[in-house]
Amino acid sequence: MRQIVLDTETTGLDPHEGHRIIEIGCVEIVARRLTRNNFHQYLQPDREIDAGAIAVHGISNEFLRDKPRFADIAESLLRYLEGAELIIHNAAFDLGFLDHELGLWREGGPRIVDLCRVTDTLALARERHPGQRNSLDALCKRYEVDNSQRDLHGALLDAEILADVYLAMTGGQVSLSFDAPEQSERPGEAVSVAPLDRSRRPALRVVRASDAELAAHRDRLAAIDKASGGACLWRRIPEGEG
């Protein structure tokens, strides 16, 4: 399975008020491995950024003057995302902005949900931790994910942190962040795993029950069988096969 952890930064809170995306950060996971095949782009929004938004992400209007516009990167973004499962924290916010940008780029343009399956980690966290704080910072603390570099929000940084949180929430990262050159760098490519060399594994020690232990086991099963009216399944198995 190919998964993309995605985050955006914007000029403000509502695309219907003319606000735009100014940063997109994506982190790819294949078979629960971080592949380092990421997508990151700052964007020129053709409008001023709200002061409140700058206080959150620290991205200035001057910094974005020479950056490409969304239309310049739309096709490459869609090629990167298509067919993947998107992992997004508070997905409605990012999807609303992405769909708005796609509509401005091309009339009748696709919606993200038509191209990708979406998993909202905020909804997932609320289901697993009802009544608790489930912001990204709160989840980092709960799952012991290092977010010490997160003085300000940033799309790629937040996507990297969310990837670690998501893997921890859903059972832990099985790749152990391997940096071996054999690790896949391309989406969908299989990862080779060396077979286990059984000849190097020491023989297992077998410890058998003593006669006294076997007698005590039979007495215990007899007591269970009596208390259950003959329903003890272990007594139906021939001795030596259990």
N, C-alpha and C positions, 0 to 999 in steps of 0.2 A: 504493500500500500504506500502511495506517495502522499505525504501530507505537507502542507505549507502553513507555517505559523506567520500570520500577517498582522501588521499594525500600520497606522497612518498618523501623521500630524497634519493639522489644518490651520486655516486662518481664523477660524471661529467655530461656533457650535452647530450652526444650522446651514446646510447647503441651499435650502430654499430662500435664505436671506443673502445669497450670493457668495457664501464662503466656499473656499476651495481647498483641495489637498496640496500640501507643500512638501511632504515627505512620505515615501512608501518604503517599508522595510519588510522583507520576507526571508524566512529561514526554512530550508527544506529538510524534511525528515523522510527517510526511506527505510522501511522495516525497523523503525524505532532507532535509527542511526542518524546523527547529524551529518549531512553529507558535505557541508560547506559550499554547496551550490546555491548561494543566496542571491536575492535580488534587492538592490537598494538604489533609490533615486530621490534626489531633491528636485523640486519643481517650482517654476516661476508661475505664480497664481494670477498675475495681471490685476492685482488689487492689494491694498494694504492689509497687513496682519493686525488683528485686534491686540491691544496692549495686554489684555488678560491672557490671550493665547501665547504671546511672547514670554510672559512670566512663567508659563508652564513648560514650554519646550526650548525657549532661548534662541529660536531661529529668527533672524532679523530680515527686514525687507531688503537691506543692502546685500546680504549674503545670497539672496535668491535672484538678484538682477540678471545674472548671466546663465541661469539654469534653464534646461529645456522645459517646454510646456507639456501638459499631460498628453496632448495630441501627438507629440513627438515620440512618446514611449508607449502609447496605448497598445499597439500591436505586439510589441515584444513582451509587455506585461501579460496580455491575454494568452500568448503562447506559453509563457512560463506557468500560468495558473491553471490552464485548461485541464480538466480531468482529475485534478488533485482534490483532496479533502482540505478545506481551509480551517485552521484553528485560530479563532479570534476571540479576544476578551471584550465583552460587550459588543457583539457582532453587529447589532442594528446600527450603531454609530458609523462604523467603518463601511459597511455595505451601503448605507444611505449615501455617503460621500462618493464611493466608487461608482455606484449606479448613476449618480448625478453627473459625474465626470464623463462616464461613457455616453450618456445622453447628449451632453454638450459636444462630445467628439464626433458622434455620428447619429443622425436622426434614426430612431428605431434600433439603436445599438443594443447589444445583449445585456442582460442582467447577470450579475455574478452567480446567482443561484441557478441560472440556466446552464452554467459552465462547470460549477463545482458543488460538491456537498459541503455544508458549513457546520462546524461544531462550535458552539459558543461556550467558552470556558467559564464565563460568569454564570451562566445558567447551570453548568455542570457543578460549579463550586457551591452554588446556592442549594442544589439538590443534595450534595454530600455534607454540607455544613450549614444547615438551616439556622437562621437567627444569628449568624456570625458575620463579621466583616469579611468581604470577599473581594476587596480590591487586589490589584496585582501585588502591591506592597504587602498586604496582609497575607496573601498566599505564599509569598516568598518567606515570610517569617514562619508560617505554619509548616511549610515543607523544607525549611532550612536551605533555601536557594539564595545564593549570594547576590544581593542587589546593591552592594556598597558603591558601585559606580553610577547609580541612578540619582544624581543630584537634580537633573532635569529629565523630562521625558524626551525620548528619541525613538523614532519608528523602528530602526534596526536594533538598537539596544533593547528596547522593550520586547521585540519579537524574539530575540535571543533568550531573554529572561523568561518569557512566557513558554518558550519551548522546553526549558528545564522544568518549569512548574508543571506543564502539561504531562511530561513524561513521569514526573514524580506522582502526580495525581492519579495516573492511570496505570501505575504498577512499577514505576522505576525505569530508568534508561538502561536497556540491555547492552548497548554498545560500549559502555564505560569510556566514551569519548576517545576511541582508538584513533591514533594519528598515523597508522601504518600506511605506506604508499599504496597497498592493495585496496584500500577503502574506496568505494565508488564515489566519483565526483560528478557523475552524470545521472539525471533523473531516470529512475526505472531500471538502472543497471544492477544486476545481481551481485551480491558480495560473496566472495569465496571464503569459506571457512575450512581450515585444515581438519581432517578427520581425527578422532581420538585414537591415539596409539595405545591399544589395550595391553600390548606386550610389556609396557613400562609400568603398568599399574600393579601394585603388590597384591598377592592373593588375599582374599577376605578371610578373616578368622571366623570359624563356625563354632558357636557355643551351644551345646545341647543341654536340655533340661535333665536334671538328675532323677533317679527313681522316686525320691521323696517329693520333688517338685511335681512330677507327673501325677503322683497319687493325690497331692493336695489339689491339683487342677481338676482331677476327676471328681473329687469330693465337692468342689465348688460348683461344677456343672450339675451335679446331682441335686444340690440344694436349689439352684436356679430352676432346674426342670420341675422340681416339686412345687416351688412357689408359683410357677407359671402354668401349672396344670398340664405339664408335658409339652410345652411349646418352646423348649430350649433347642434352637437350631443346631448349635454346636454338637449336641449329643447324637444328631442324625448323621454326622460326618464320620466315616470309619477312621479309627485312630491311626495316626501317621499321615493322613491326607489333609489335615487342617492347617 
